[in-house]
Amino acid sequence: RCIPYRYKRNSDGTLSTDLEVLVISSQKCQKMMFPKGGWELDESKEQAALRESIEEAGVIGKVECELGKWDFMSKRYGTFYEGYMFPLLVKEELTLWPEQNVRQRRWMSVKEARDVCQHWWMKEALDILVERLTSLQQ
């Protein structure tokens, strides 16, 4: 599970300090969220985060240090899951990706993403990411 992010470009092509995050629609409905999914036994959590980002959102980048771990209830299965969230600094956006026909992806501001994201724990992870990146800039 990860939060794909990038910095907006200024009109002259230079990078600004304005953060954008990528959200995707759920396969089942139009609810927006960050890429998430399980990890296979033969991969690390970081490898799983990168794989899910490619499959669900069509982006490749650098998986950074874990934002934290959240326990949440799956509505579909009625069981608790552990969700680990990682930031993904996006380096490349693919024009073709595995789930492009079943998902929409949208870059948006942190505020917009906070408003549309359905999961409380994803919002918390986003807040931690913003805090981390803000303190790095200072």
N, CA, C and O of each residue as an XYZ file, in Angstrom:
552
protein
N       0.853     -1.175      0.000
C       0.000      0.000      0.000
C       0.887      1.221      0.000
O       1.840      1.304      0.774
N       0.580      2.165     -0.860
C       1.451      3.324     -0.868
C       0.730      4.588     -1.311
O      -0.374      4.552     -1.854
N       1.393      5.695     -1.061
C       0.905      6.996     -1.497
C       1.859      7.490     -2.573
O       2.954      7.958     -2.261
N       1.454      7.392     -3.843
C       2.305      7.938     -4.902
C       2.262      9.469     -4.838
O       1.185     10.060     -4.746
N       3.431     10.104     -4.887
C       3.455     11.562     -4.833
C       4.514     12.120     -5.775
O       5.410     11.409     -6.230
N       4.385     13.406     -6.049
C       5.356     14.142     -6.860
C       5.209     15.621     -6.512
O       4.266     16.034     -5.838
N       6.170     16.400     -6.993
C       6.070     17.853     -6.834
C       5.625     18.440     -8.169
O       6.095     18.035     -9.232
N       4.700     19.410     -8.090
C       4.197     20.063     -9.294
C       5.331     20.797    -10.002
O       6.284     21.258     -9.375
N       5.204     20.892    -11.316
C       6.178     21.671    -12.087
C       5.668     23.088    -12.275
O       4.476     23.308    -12.491
N       6.580     24.046    -12.191
C       6.246     25.438    -12.496
C       6.140     25.601    -14.003
O       6.526     24.707    -14.756
N       5.623     26.727    -14.444
C       5.452     26.961    -15.890
C       6.794     26.942    -16.641
O       6.834     26.664    -17.840
N       7.896     27.241    -15.923
C       9.212     27.211    -16.587
C       9.866     25.829    -16.534
O      11.012     25.662    -16.950
N       9.122     24.830    -16.014
C       9.642     23.464    -15.994
C      10.373     23.079    -14.720
O      10.687     21.905    -14.522
N      10.650     24.047    -13.852
C      11.321     23.731    -12.589
C      10.312     23.143    -11.599
O       9.104     23.347    -11.720
N      10.836     22.414    -10.628
C       9.957     21.806     -9.622
C       9.563     22.825     -8.569
O      10.392     23.615     -8.116
N       8.295     22.805     -8.181
C       7.824     23.676     -7.099
C       7.827     22.876     -5.803
O       8.209     21.706     -5.790
N       7.401     23.506     -4.719
C       7.295     22.785     -3.443
C       5.872     22.278     -3.235
O       5.563     21.702     -2.192
N       4.998     22.493     -4.230
C       3.609     22.035     -4.127
C       3.525     20.537     -4.374
O       3.956     20.025     -5.407
N       2.961     19.861     -3.398
C       2.853     18.407     -3.436
C       1.583     17.975     -4.149
O       0.523     18.571     -3.960
N       1.694     16.934     -4.972
C       0.516     16.297     -5.577
C       0.572     14.818     -5.237
O       1.652     14.228     -5.203
N      -0.586     14.212     -4.986
C      -0.652     12.777     -4.733
C      -1.588     12.139     -5.749
O      -2.500     12.785     -6.266
N      -1.352     10.881     -6.023
C      -2.141     10.156     -7.015
C      -3.147      9.261     -6.309
O      -2.774      8.434     -5.476
N      -4.413      9.423     -6.640
C      -5.448      8.536     -6.110
C      -6.046      7.748     -7.269
O      -6.017      8.180     -8.421
N      -6.582      6.590     -6.935
C      -7.199      5.729     -7.951
C      -8.603      5.353     -7.495
O      -8.908      5.376     -6.302
N      -9.445      5.010     -8.448
C     -10.793      4.569     -8.099
C     -10.760      3.091     -7.724
O      -9.913      2.327     -8.186
N     -11.700      2.719     -6.882
C     -11.881      1.320     -6.518
C     -12.393      0.572     -7.757
O     -13.033      1.175     -8.620
N     -12.119     -0.717     -7.850
C     -12.634     -1.513     -8.966
C     -14.145     -1.662     -8.894
O     -14.820     -1.737     -9.921
N     -14.676     -1.705     -7.664
C     -16.094     -2.000     -7.491
C     -16.991     -0.766     -7.597
O     -18.161     -0.873     -7.964
N     -16.431      0.417     -7.273
C     -17.246      1.635     -7.303
C     -16.332      2.812     -7.616
O     -15.151      2.620     -7.908
N     -16.853      3.998     -7.558
C     -16.036      5.164     -7.889
C     -15.338      5.786     -6.681
O     -14.815      6.896     -6.775
N     -15.325      5.082     -5.548
C     -14.622      5.596     -4.372
C     -13.131      5.717     -4.681
O     -12.553      4.867     -5.358
N     -12.525      6.782     -4.174
C     -11.107      7.021     -4.445
C     -10.255      6.592     -3.253
O     -10.677      6.683     -2.100
N      -9.042      6.121     -3.559
C      -8.129      5.634     -2.532
C      -6.711      5.620     -3.090
O      -6.485      5.961     -4.251
N      -5.767      5.224     -2.253
C      -4.398      5.012     -2.714
C      -4.243      3.539     -3.090
O      -4.995      2.694     -2.605
N      -3.265      3.225     -3.959
C      -3.068      1.819     -4.335
C      -2.838      0.946     -3.108
O      -2.066      1.293     -2.214
N      -3.528     -0.199     -3.083
C      -3.346     -1.117     -1.956
C      -3.548     -2.543     -2.445
O      -4.099     -2.775     -3.521
N      -3.103     -3.468     -1.657
C      -3.266     -4.878     -2.016
C      -2.396     -5.718     -1.114
O      -1.611     -5.195     -0.323
N      -2.537     -7.007     -1.234
C      -1.741     -7.897     -0.385
C      -0.348     -8.075     -0.937
O      -0.049     -7.680     -2.064
N       0.504     -8.682     -0.119
C       1.815     -9.011     -0.652
C       1.998    -10.505     -0.691
O       1.479    -11.243      0.147
N       2.760    -10.938     -1.699
C       3.031    -12.358     -1.893
C       4.109    -12.796     -0.899
O       4.872    -11.971     -0.396
N       4.163    -14.087     -0.625
C       5.113    -14.598      0.360
C       6.563    -14.415     -0.070
O       7.461    -14.348      0.770
N       6.792    -14.333     -1.389
C       8.178    -14.239     -1.867
C       8.635    -12.801     -2.099
O       9.662    -12.583     -2.742
N       7.895    -11.815     -1.590
C       8.301    -10.428     -1.784
C       8.240     -9.663     -0.465
O       7.504    -10.030      0.452
N       9.027     -8.594     -0.390
C       8.993     -7.737      0.795
C       7.778     -6.816      0.711
O       7.141     -6.707     -0.337
N       7.464     -6.155      1.828
C       6.349     -5.196      1.814
C       6.631     -4.069      0.821
O       5.723     -3.583      0.146
N       7.902     -3.657      0.740
C       8.285     -2.594     -0.197
C       8.098     -3.039     -1.653
O       7.600     -2.277     -2.482
N       8.501     -4.272     -1.954
C       8.316     -4.803     -3.311
C       6.832     -4.895     -3.653
O       6.428     -4.609     -4.780
N       6.024     -5.295     -2.673
C       4.577     -5.387     -2.885
C       3.982     -4.011     -3.166
O       3.124     -3.867     -4.037
N       4.441     -2.994     -2.423
C       3.943     -1.623     -2.619
C       4.248     -1.145     -4.036
O       3.399     -0.537     -4.686
N       5.456     -1.420     -4.510
C       5.834     -1.013     -5.870
C       5.017     -1.770     -6.907
O       4.546     -1.181     -7.880
N       4.845     -3.087     -6.702
C       4.069     -3.901     -7.648
C       2.628     -3.414     -7.726
O       2.077     -3.277     -8.818
N       2.018     -3.152     -6.577
C       0.629     -2.675     -6.568
C       0.507     -1.315     -7.256
O      -0.486     -1.048     -7.933
N       1.506     -0.465     -7.085
C       1.486      0.854     -7.731
C       1.530      0.728     -9.245
O       0.862      1.475     -9.960
N       2.314     -0.215     -9.723
C       2.391     -0.442    -11.169
C       1.074     -1.035    -11.665
O       0.502     -0.553    -12.642
N       0.591     -2.090    -10.985
C      -0.621     -2.782    -11.439
C      -1.858     -1.897    -11.364
O      -2.633     -1.840    -12.318
N      -2.056     -1.203    -10.237
C      -3.302     -0.467    -10.014
C      -3.273      0.962    -10.546
O      -4.281      1.459    -11.048
N      -2.104      1.633    -10.436
C      -2.050      3.056    -10.788
C      -1.168      3.361    -11.995
O      -1.211      4.472    -12.524
N      -0.377      2.396    -12.434
C       0.470      2.631    -13.596
C       1.589      3.622    -13.350
O       1.937      4.405    -14.233
N       2.160      3.591    -12.141
C       3.291      4.464    -11.847
C       4.455      3.667    -11.265
O       4.272      2.672    -10.563
N       5.658      4.141    -11.582
C       6.889      3.527    -11.098
C       7.649      4.607    -10.344
O       7.653      5.771    -10.746
N       8.292      4.217     -9.250
C       9.052      5.206     -8.508
C       9.883      4.572     -7.426
O      10.146      3.369     -7.441
N      10.295      5.401     -6.483
C      11.151      4.970     -5.384
C      10.295      4.814     -4.132
O       9.700      5.780     -3.655
N      10.235      3.590     -3.602
C       9.515      3.333     -2.356
C      10.390      3.845     -1.213
O      11.549      3.453     -1.073
N       9.815      4.725     -0.402
C      10.574      5.330      0.684
C      10.200      4.702      2.023
O       9.399      3.769      2.083
N      10.785      5.222      3.082
C      10.650      4.659      4.425
C       9.184      4.595      4.885
O       8.429      5.555      4.734
N       8.811      3.466      5.435
C       7.429      3.190      5.882
C       6.821      4.334      6.695
O       7.484      4.931      7.544
N       5.547      4.627      6.419
C       4.829      5.681      7.148
C       4.206      5.145      8.433
O       3.957      5.901      9.372
N       3.958      3.846      8.469
C       3.360      3.258      9.665
C       2.528      2.040      9.325
O       2.432      1.621      8.171
N       1.922      1.480     10.377
C       1.089      0.286     10.232
C      -0.255      0.562     10.878
O      -0.329      1.091     11.987
N      -1.314      0.199     10.173
C      -2.667      0.415     10.684
C      -3.429     -0.905     10.675
O      -3.280     -1.716      9.761
N      -4.255     -1.110     11.714
C      -5.159     -2.259     11.741
C      -6.538     -1.741     11.350
O      -7.026     -0.754     11.900
N      -7.156     -2.425     10.391
C      -8.472     -1.974      9.949
C      -9.349     -3.182      9.652
O      -8.856     -4.281      9.400
N     -10.637     -2.959      9.687
C     -11.610     -4.021      9.458
C     -11.985     -4.075      7.980
O     -12.301     -3.046      7.382
N     -11.952     -5.251      7.397
C     -12.412     -5.430      6.022
C     -13.929     -5.597      6.053
O     -14.454     -6.517      6.682
N     -14.627     -4.689      5.361
C     -16.095     -4.804      5.315
C     -16.511     -6.086      4.608
O     -17.475     -6.746      4.997
N     -15.753     -6.428      3.547
C     -16.139     -7.584      2.738
C     -15.988     -8.897      3.512
O     -16.848     -9.774      3.427
N     -14.891     -9.028      4.266
C     -14.632    -10.313      4.930
C     -14.906    -10.284      6.432
O     -14.917    -11.335      7.073
N     -15.129     -9.091      7.007
C     -15.408     -8.996      8.430
C     -14.251     -9.398      9.313
O     -14.452     -9.827     10.450
N     -13.027     -9.261      8.796
C     -11.839     -9.601      9.581
C     -10.897     -8.407      9.622
O     -10.994     -7.484      8.813
N      -9.971     -8.451     10.597
C      -8.992     -7.369     10.716
C      -7.784     -7.636      9.837
O      -7.343     -8.774      9.679
N      -7.265     -6.565      9.274
C      -6.060     -6.640      8.452
C      -5.050     -5.634      8.950
O      -5.401     -4.643      9.592
N      -3.778     -5.900      8.645
C      -2.728     -4.927      8.907
C      -2.434     -4.218      7.602
O      -2.231     -4.862      6.573
N      -2.409     -2.913      7.638
C      -2.072     -2.145      6.451
C      -0.808     -1.356      6.689
O      -0.758     -0.524      7.596
N       0.223     -1.602      5.887
C       1.459     -0.832      5.951
C       1.417      0.180      4.823
O       1.072     -0.167      3.693
N       1.766      1.434      5.113
C       1.748      2.465      4.077
C       3.161      2.984      3.832
O       3.926      3.234      4.764
N       3.481      3.137      2.555
C       4.779      3.647      2.138
C       4.581      4.825      1.194
O       3.627      4.834      0.415
N       5.471      5.828      1.249
C       5.441      6.859      0.217
C       6.138      6.316     -1.034
O       7.092      5.545     -0.937
N       5.657      6.722     -2.196
C       6.296      6.338     -3.454
C       6.542      7.618     -4.241
O       5.603      8.235     -4.744
N       7.812      8.018     -4.346
C       8.158      9.194     -5.148
C       8.123      8.767     -6.608
O       8.976      8.001     -7.056
N       7.139      9.260     -7.348
C       6.895      8.800     -8.722
C       7.958      9.346     -9.667
O       8.221     10.548     -9.710
N       8.564      8.429    -10.423
C       9.574      8.784    -11.423
C       9.005      8.675    -12.835
O       9.430      9.389    -13.743
N       8.034      7.768    -13.009
C       7.511      7.509    -14.353
C       6.032      7.150    -14.283
O       5.601      6.387    -13.418
N       5.268      7.713    -15.208
C       3.844      7.415    -15.321
C       3.643      6.623    -16.615
O       3.962      7.109    -17.700
N       3.119      5.412    -16.498
C       2.940      4.544    -17.662
C       1.661      4.915    -18.419
O       0.659      5.296    -17.815
N       1.710      4.797    -19.743
C       0.488      5.038    -20.516
C      -0.356      3.770    -20.570
O      -1.578      3.836    -20.709
N       0.293      2.625    -20.460
C      -0.413      1.341    -20.422
C      -0.038      0.634    -19.126
O       1.140      0.527    -18.784
N      -1.065      0.147    -18.400
C      -0.789     -0.603    -17.172
C      -1.897     -1.625    -16.972
O      -2.977     -1.484    -17.546
N      -1.644     -2.667    -16.155
C      -2.566     -3.807    -16.043
C      -4.028     -3.465    -15.745
O      -4.918     -4.068    -16.343
N      -4.306     -2.525    -14.850
C      -5.690     -2.279    -14.442
C      -6.269     -0.978    -15.009
O      -7.203     -0.410    -14.442
N      -5.709     -0.512    -16.127
C      -6.169      0.775    -16.679
C      -7.627      0.763    -17.118
O      -8.272      1.810    -17.153
N      -8.144     -0.401    -17.449
C      -9.542     -0.471    -17.898
C     -10.550     -0.539    -16.759
O     -11.746     -0.353    -16.982
N     -10.083     -0.804    -15.543
C     -11.009     -0.941    -14.416
C     -10.821      0.137    -13.352
O     -11.556      0.171    -12.365
N      -9.840      1.017    -13.550
C      -9.585      2.073    -12.570
C      -9.325      3.408    -13.268
O      -8.830      3.460    -14.394
N      -9.675      4.477    -12.564
C      -9.282      5.811    -13.001
C      -8.190      6.274    -12.058
O      -8.188      5.906    -10.883
N      -7.260      7.077    -12.557
C      -6.245      7.655    -11.681
C      -6.283      9.172    -11.835
O      -6.524      9.696    -12.923
N      -6.039      9.867    -10.722
C      -6.075     11.329    -10.743
C      -5.050     11.928     -9.798
O      -4.981     11.572     -8.621
N      -4.253     12.849    -10.335
C      -3.352     13.623     -9.484
C      -4.172     14.730     -8.841
O      -4.995     15.361     -9.504
N      -3.953     14.966     -7.566
C      -4.664     16.044     -6.890
C      -3.842     16.593     -5.733
O      -2.837     16.008     -5.328
N      -4.292     17.725     -5.214
C      -3.621     18.316     -4.052
C      -3.869     17.426     -2.833
O      -4.755     16.572     -2.837
N      -3.077     17.643     -1.805
C      -3.234     16.887     -0.559
C      -4.632     17.111      0.019
O      -5.275     16.166      0.475
N      -5.100     18.361     -0.002
C      -6.422     18.677      0.545
C      -7.518     17.923     -0.214
O      -8.411     17.335      0.396
N      -7.442     17.944     -1.552
C      -8.444     17.226     -2.361
C      -8.405     15.731     -2.044
O      -9.448     15.100     -1.869
N      -7.207     15.174     -1.973
C      -7.057     13.738     -1.703
C      -7.634     13.381     -0.335
O      -8.288     12.351     -0.176
N      -7.384     14.248      0.652
C      -7.931     14.012      1.992
C      -9.449     13.997      1.961
O     -10.087     13.210      2.661
N     -10.026     14.879      1.139
C     -11.488     14.963      1.040
C     -12.102     13.741      0.362
O     -13.159     13.270      0.781
N     -11.453     13.222     -0.681
C     -12.074     12.124     -1.449
C     -11.699     10.735     -0.946
O     -12.424      9.772     -1.199
N     -10.581     10.617     -0.241
C     -10.125      9.299      0.198
C     -11.096      8.710      1.220
O     -11.502      9.391      2.162
N     -11.462      7.458      1.031
C     -12.511      6.821      1.829
C     -12.031      6.249      3.158
O     -12.835      6.080      4.075
N     -10.756      5.949      3.283
C     -10.271      5.216      4.456
C      -9.571      6.143      5.450
O      -8.649      6.868      5.076
N     -10.002      6.123      6.708
C      -9.403      6.984      7.739
C      -7.911      6.739      7.887
O      -7.140      7.675      8.094
N      -7.504      5.471      7.780
C      -6.083      5.157      7.989
C      -5.226      5.656      6.839
O      -4.049      5.959      7.034
N      -5.799      5.749      5.637
C      -5.055      6.322      4.515
C      -4.891      7.830      4.709
O      -3.858      8.398      4.357
N      -5.923      8.477      5.274
C      -5.822      9.915      5.565
C      -4.742     10.170      6.605
O      -3.974     11.126      6.488
N      -4.681      9.308      7.629
C      -3.635      9.442      8.651
C      -2.254      9.287      8.037
O      -1.339     10.046      8.358
N      -2.099      8.307      7.154
C      -0.807      8.086      6.492
C      -0.432      9.301      5.645
O       0.733      9.695      5.605
N      -1.412      9.889      4.975
C      -1.174     11.087      4.166
C      -0.689     12.234      5.050
O       0.237     12.953      4.676
N      -1.305     12.411      6.214
C      -0.887     13.457      7.146
C       0.567     13.246      7.589
O       1.335     14.202      7.689
N       0.931     12.002      7.849
C       2.304     11.680      8.268
C       3.275     11.992      7.134
O       4.352     12.541      7.370
N       2.898     11.646      5.907
C       3.755     11.937      4.752
C       3.981     13.438      4.608
O       5.115     13.883      4.427
N       2.907     14.216      4.686
C       3.017     15.674      4.536
C       3.918     16.248      5.637
O       4.762     17.104      5.374
N       3.728     15.767      6.868
C       4.562     16.216      7.983
C       6.034     15.913      7.719
O       6.899     16.759      7.945
N       6.312     14.704      7.239
C       7.686     14.266      6.973
C       8.319     15.130      5.880
O       9.438     15.617      6.040
N       7.604     15.317      4.776
C       8.147     16.084      3.654
C       8.323     17.559      4.002
O       9.270     18.198      3.543
N       7.403     18.105      4.822
C       7.504     19.496      5.248
C       8.743     19.693      6.112
O       9.466     20.676      5.951
N       8.986     18.759      7.029
C      10.151     18.903      7.906
C      11.462     18.722      7.126
O      12.482     19.303      7.498
N      11.445     17.928      6.055
C      12.630     17.765      5.210
C      12.942     19.041      4.431
O      14.105     19.352      4.174
N      11.898     19.772      4.060
C      12.084     21.001      3.274
C      12.655     22.134      4.117
O      13.276     23.056      3.589
N      12.443     22.062      5.440
C      12.853     23.188      6.300
C      14.309     23.114      6.703
O      14.795     23.986      7.423
